[in-house]
Amino acid sequence: MVKVLKKNQIIIYAIAIMLVTIGYMSYSMNVEQVAETSAKEEINQVAGIGDARLVSNNNVITDEEEASMDNNSSEEPNNESKEVINQEGDLVDKEKDEYYTQSRLDREKMYSEMLESYQSIMANADVSQEQKNNAQQEINKINSQRNSIMIAENLIKNKGFKDIIIFINNQSVSAVVRADKIETAEVAQIQSIIQRELGIDIQNIHISNK
């Protein structure tokens, strides 16, 4: 009886070992298949990306989209660039405004000081009549010159120039025109107006721009 039990136990053990072996082999095959499938999928994902570029927010941008974005950015400056450009332009305009405003103030101050000097001569009882007559002539000359300059500047601005300042030094005139550049025809036009209104020869009229 004991021999029969031992024989049955041996058979049971043998069957158990076979089942374990078969189960292990099946598990190994499944693991290999899963690993192979995963590897293939990973290769396909890498190949599928192709020419795409991964960005920090995990979005994928293709070359076509990137090129479109580059074109858009190159066609129009961003808001920050526009702001810098506008600020630079405003600064240049402000400097030009200050130049023409200050130049007019300096010119008027010069004329006022000259008039004050001649008027003091007129009021001086110890000055001869001839000196007073000369002083009066100079006063008339200054007032006439100031009026002619104002007319000439207004006529030139009416031709389309934003601003101009005219200085007279004896028989020479310097005119500064507010413009990025001045064409030859425009120079001739300005000289013609100054010659007519101030009675200065064209060769003594000097034009520049600012």
Secondary structure, DSSP 8 states (H G I E B T S, - for coil): -HHHHHHHHHHHHHHHHHHHHHHHHHHHHHHHHHHHHHHHHHHHHHHHHTT-EE-TTS-EE-HHHHHHHHHHHHHS--HHHHHHHHHHHHHHHHHHHHHHHHHHHHHHHHHHHHHHHHHHHHH-TTS-HHHHHHHHHHHHHHHHHHHHHHHHHHHHHHTT-S-EEEEEETTEEEEEE-SS---HHHHHHHHHHHHHHH---GGGEEEEE-
